[in-house]
Amino acid sequence: MSALFSPKRVTATPIDGVDVILADLDGVVYAGRQAIEHAIESLNRVQQTKRVGYITNNASRTDAQVGDHLRELGLTLETEDVVTSPQAATALLKTMVTPGATILVIGGEGLRDEVVKAGFIVTDSANDSPAAVVQGFSPDLGWKHLAEASFALNARDEQGEPLNTPWVATNMDWTIPVERGIAPGNGTMVSAVHLAVGRLPVVAGKPEVPIFDEAMRRFETRSVLFIGDRLDTDILGANRAGIASAVVLTGIDRAKQLLAAPEGSRPTYILGDLRELHEPYPESVTSKNGSVTVRGSRVRKQGMEIVIEREGDDELDLLRAACRVIWDSGLAIYGFNVPERLYAKK
C-alpha cells in the first residue's frame, strides 16, 4: 500500500524516513522568474535536516545558471545540487560512443556546456560525421538545425547501409511555459526530426528514468522523495524510478487530473503547497462499505456515482479521499459521475 494511504504514516511527515528531497522547478519552486508562495522557506527548512536537490528537464540553461536563479529566489544550494536533463543525456552518451567522440548538438548553451564538460567534441554540422546526435530545447532552434539532425541520423556508410547513429533527446516535453503563454517544447521539435528519420531517440529526462538515476548517483542514495507538479512527467518518472513522490497543487496539474490519474501516475502524497512537507500526513481509512475517510472528510462509490458523505473542514482531505475511492475501484474515471465540488476550486 502506498504511503499516501498507509495508516503507519499518520503521524509522519512526507519527508520523514528519506535521505534526500528532490524538487522539480517550474510549478514547484517558481513560476516564470517568481518564487511560488511558501516554496523557498519550506525548502530551506528541509535543508536544515535533509539534503535537497533540484531536477529540471529544461536544457536551455546551464546548471550554474539554474543555481544562480534559485539563489536569487532565496534558496541555499550549491551548483552540484542541480540535476539537469543535459547531464543525464551526456551520461547516456558515454554508454553509446567512445570518449572524446564528436557529437552533433541540437540545442542551446545548457546542452552544449554539458557535452563539452563530458569530454566530447561539439559540432553543428552533419558533415563532420558525428558519432551521435543529442537534442534539447532552445528558443533559437530553427529548420536548419533540425535538418542537420536529420542528415546525421539518416547517414549511410560507403556500402549504403544505415549507420544508425545514436540519438539522445534531453526530454520529450510537448510544451514549455513562457511569459506569453504555452509554446512548443522539445518534444515537438524532436517529433519533427522523428518524422524525417523514422525512429525515436533515447530520452534522458522525465518521465524516463535516466535523470533520476543521475540524481541518485549524485546524492549517493535511493532513499528519495521527489516533488513535482505534473503527473505525466514528474510523478510517472518517480514511480518508474521506484522512489516516493509528492504532487503539489501549485503548478500544472490540479484536482481534476489527480482524480483521473492512471495507475503509474499516482503520487505517494498530495500537497496543497510545500508547507505540508513539515506537517503530519493524514491517514486514509477505508470502511467495510468501501467509504474512505480522511480526517473529517468521507467519500464513497455507489454504483458509478462518487458520493460525498461528509465534506469536512479541509477540501484537500476531501480530494485525497475521493482519489482513494476512484483509484481503488480499478475503473477509469470516465465511467463515473463525479461531483463538480471535488475539482471545481482546486
C-alpha positions in Angstrom: 0.0 0.0 0.0 1.4 3.4 -0.9 2.4 5.9 1.8 -0.4 8.2 0.6 -2.9 5.9 2.4 -0.8 4.0 4.9 -2.0 4.1 8.5 1.6 3.7 9.5 2.3 7.2 8.2 -0.5 9.0 10.0 1.9 10.9 12.4 4.8 11.1 9.9 5.5 14.0 7.6 6.2 13.3 3.9 9.9 14.0 4.5 10.3 11.5 7.4 12.3 8.4 6.6 14.1 9.7 3.4 17.6 11.0 3.0 17.2 13.4 0.0 14.4 15.6 -1.2 14.4 16.3 -5.0 12.3 19.1 -6.3 11.1 19.9 -9.8 11.4 23.6 -10.6 8.7 25.2 -12.7 5.4 24.9 -10.9 7.1 23.7 -7.7 9.8 26.3 -6.8 8.9 29.1 -9.2 6.5 30.3 -11.9 8.5 32.2 -14.5 11.1 34.2 -12.6 9.0 34.5 -9.4 9.1 32.1 -6.5 5.9 30.2 -5.6 4.4 31.2 -2.3 5.8 29.2 0.6 8.3 27.2 -1.6 11.5 28.9 -0.6 11.1 29.0 3.1 9.8 25.4 3.1 12.7 24.0 1.1 15.3 26.0 3.2 13.7 24.5 6.3 14.0 21.0 4.8 17.7 21.6 4.1 18.3 22.0 7.9 17.9 18.3 8.3 18.0 16.7 4.8 19.9 17.2 1.6 17.8 19.0 -1.1 18.4 18.7 -4.9 16.7 20.2 -7.9 15.8 18.4 -11.1 14.9 20.1 -14.4 14.1 18.9 -17.9 14.9 22.4 -19.3 18.0 22.0 -21.4 18.4 25.7 -22.4 20.3 26.8 -19.2 23.5 25.5 -17.6 23.4 24.1 -14.1 25.3 27.2 -12.9 22.6 29.5 -14.4 19.8 27.5 -12.8 21.7 27.6 -9.5 22.1 31.4 -9.7 18.4 31.8 -10.4 17.5 29.6 -7.4 19.9 31.5 -5.1 18.4 34.8 -6.3 15.0 33.5 -5.2 16.5 32.9 -1.7 17.4 29.2 -1.7 20.6 27.9 -0.2 22.3 25.5 -2.6 25.5 24.5 -4.4 25.6 24.2 -8.2 26.1 20.5 -7.7 22.6 20.3 -6.2 21.1 21.0 -9.6 20.5 17.9 -11.9 19.6 18.8 -15.5 18.4 16.7 -18.4 21.6 17.6 -20.4 23.6 16.0 -17.6 21.5 12.8 -17.8 21.8 12.9 -21.6 25.6 13.1 -21.6 25.7 10.2 -19.1 23.7 8.2 -21.7 26.1 9.3 -24.5 29.0 7.9 -22.5 27.5 4.5 -22.8 26.9 4.8 -26.5 30.1 6.3 -28.0 33.8 6.4 -27.4 35.4 9.0 -25.1 36.2 12.3 -27.0 33.8 11.5 -29.8 32.3 14.2 -32.0 28.7 14.9 -31.1 26.2 16.9 -33.1 24.4 19.1 -30.6 21.0 20.4 -31.5 20.2 22.8 -28.6 21.3 25.7 -26.5 24.0 26.7 -24.1 22.9 24.3 -21.3 23.3 21.3 -23.5 26.5 22.3 -25.3 28.1 23.1 -21.9 27.4 19.6 -20.6 28.6 17.9 -23.8 31.9 19.8 -23.6 32.3 19.1 -19.8 31.8 15.4 -20.6 34.9 15.5 -22.8 33.2 15.3 -26.2 33.8 17.5 -29.3 30.8 19.6 -30.3 29.8 20.1 -33.9 26.9 21.9 -35.6 27.2 20.0 -38.9 26.3 16.5 -40.1 29.2 16.9 -42.5 31.6 16.2 -39.6 30.3 12.6 -39.3 29.2 12.9 -35.7 29.2 9.7 -33.6 25.9 10.7 -32.1 23.2 13.4 -32.1 21.9 14.9 -28.9 18.9 17.2 -29.0 17.5 19.6 -26.4 15.3 22.7 -26.3 16.5 26.2 -27.3 14.3 29.1 -28.4 16.8 29.8 -31.2 16.4 26.4 -32.9 15.1 26.5 -36.5 14.7 24.4 -39.6 18.4 24.3 -40.4 19.3 22.8 -37.0 16.6 20.1 -37.3 17.7 19.4 -40.8 21.3 18.8 -39.7 20.0 16.3 -37.1 18.0 14.5 -39.9 21.1 14.4 -42.2 23.2 12.9 -39.4 20.6 10.3 -38.4 19.9 9.3 -42.0 23.6 8.9 -42.8 24.8 5.7 -44.5 28.2 4.0 -44.9 30.1 3.6 -48.1 28.1 0.4 -48.9 24.8 2.4 -48.5 23.9 0.7 -45.2 22.4 2.9 -42.4 24.8 3.9 -39.8 22.1 4.0 -37.1 23.8 7.0 -35.5 22.7 7.1 -31.8 20.2 9.8 -30.9 19.5 11.1 -27.4 16.9 13.7 -26.5 17.1 15.6 -23.2 13.3 15.3 -22.8 10.0 15.0 -24.7 8.0 17.8 -23.1 5.5 18.8 -25.7 5.0 22.3 -24.4 7.0 24.8 -22.4 5.5 27.7 -20.4 6.9 31.1 -21.4 5.9 34.7 -20.4 3.4 35.0 -23.3 1.8 31.6 -22.6 2.3 28.0 -23.7 4.8 27.3 -26.6 6.1 24.2 -28.3 8.6 22.3 -26.3 11.5 20.0 -27.1 9.1 17.0 -27.7 7.5 19.0 -30.6 10.9 19.6 -32.3 12.0 16.0 -31.7 8.8 14.9 -33.3 9.7 16.9 -36.4 13.0 15.0 -36.7 11.3 11.7 -35.9 9.0 12.2 -38.9 12.1 12.8 -41.1 14.2 9.8 -39.9 11.5 7.2 -39.0 12.8 6.4 -35.5 12.7 7.8 -32.0 15.5 8.9 -29.7 16.6 7.6 -26.3 15.2 10.1 -23.8 17.1 11.2 -20.7 14.6 13.5 -18.9 11.4 12.9 -17.0 9.3 10.8 -17.2 12.2 8.5 -18.2 14.5 7.0 -15.6 18.0 8.3 -16.6 17.6 11.7 -15.0 16.5 10.1 -11.7 19.4 7.7 -11.9 21.8 10.6 -12.4 20.3 12.3 -9.3 20.6 9.2 -7.2 24.2 8.7 -8.3 24.9 12.3 -7.4 23.4 12.1 -4.0 24.5 8.5 -3.4 21.1 7.3 -2.1 17.9 5.7 -3.3 16.1 7.0 -0.2 14.4 9.9 -2.0 11.2 11.9 -2.1 10.6 13.7 -5.4 8.3 16.7 -5.6 6.6 17.6 -8.8 3.6 19.4 -10.3 2.9 17.2 -13.3 1.6 13.6 -13.2 2.6 12.7 -16.7 6.3 13.6 -16.3 7.2 14.1 -12.6 5.1 11.5 -10.9 5.2 8.9 -13.7 9.0 9.3 -13.7 9.4 9.0 -10.0 7.2 5.8 -10.0 9.3 4.4 -12.8 12.4 5.1 -10.8 11.0 3.4 -7.7 11.0 6.4 -5.4 8.3 8.1 -3.4 6.6 11.2 -4.9 4.6 14.2 -3.9 2.4 16.2 -6.2 2.0 19.8 -5.2 -1.0 21.7 -6.5 0.8 24.9 -7.3 1.6 24.2 -11.0 0.1 22.4 -14.0 -2.0 19.5 -12.6 -4.8 20.0 -10.2 -7.7 18.1 -8.7 -9.3 17.1 -12.0 -6.1 15.5 -13.2 -5.5 13.7 -9.9 -8.9 12.2 -9.8 -8.3 10.8 -13.3 -4.7 9.8 -12.8 -4.0 6.4 -14.3 -2.1 3.7 -12.4 1.6 4.6 -12.7 1.0 8.4 -12.4 -0.4 8.4 -8.9 1.6 10.2 -6.2 2.5 9.0 -2.8 1.4 12.3 -1.3 -1.0 15.1 -2.4 0.1 18.5 -1.1 -1.5 21.9 -1.4 1.8 23.7 -1.0 5.3 22.9 0.3 4.5 23.9 3.9 2.8 20.5 4.1 6.2 18.8 3.8 6.6 19.5 7.5 3.1 18.5 8.6 1.8 15.1 9.6 0.3 13.4 6.6 -3.3 12.4 7.3 -4.4 8.7 7.5 -6.9 7.4 5.0 -9.3 4.8 6.4 -11.5 2.5 4.2 -14.6 1.1 5.9 -16.3 -2.2 5.2 -18.8 -0.5 2.9 -16.0 1.0 0.8 -16.3 4.6 2.0 -13.0 6.4 2.6 -12.4 8.8 5.4 -9.5 11.3 5.6 -9.9 13.2 8.9 -13.3 14.9 8.6 -14.0 14.1 5.0 -15.7 10.9 3.8 -16.4 9.7 0.2 -17.8 6.5 -1.2 -18.7 4.9 -4.5 -22.3 4.0 -5.1 -22.6 2.2 -8.4 -21.0 4.6 -10.8 -21.6 7.6 -8.6 -19.0 9.2 -6.4 -20.9 10.4 -3.3 -19.6 12.9 -0.8 -20.9 11.7 2.6 -19.1 14.3 4.6 -17.1 17.3 3.3 -15.1 18.0 6.4 -13.0 21.1 7.1 -10.2 20.7 4.6 -11.0 20.4 0.9 -7.7 18.8 0.2 -8.7 15.9 2.6 -11.9 15.6 0.5 -9.8 15.3 -2.6 -7.5 12.7 -1.0 -10.5 10.6 0.0 -12.1 10.8 -3.5 -8.8 9.8 -5.2 -8.6 6.8 -2.9 -12.1 5.7 -3.8 -11.6 6.1 -7.5 -8.1 4.7 -7.7 -9.1 1.6 -5.6 -12.1 0.9 -7.8 -9.8 -0.2 -10.7 -12.0 1.6 -13.1 -11.3 4.6 -15.3 -12.8 7.9 -14.1 -14.7 8.4 -17.4 -17.4 6.0 -16.3 -18.1 7.8 -13.0 -20.4 10.6 -12.3 -18.1 12.8 -10.2 -19.4 15.8 -8.2 -18.0 19.1 -9.6 -17.4 20.1 -6.0 -14.4 17.7 -5.9 -12.4 19.5 -8.6 -14.0 22.9 -9.4 -12.0 25.0 -6.9 -8.7 23.2 -6.7 
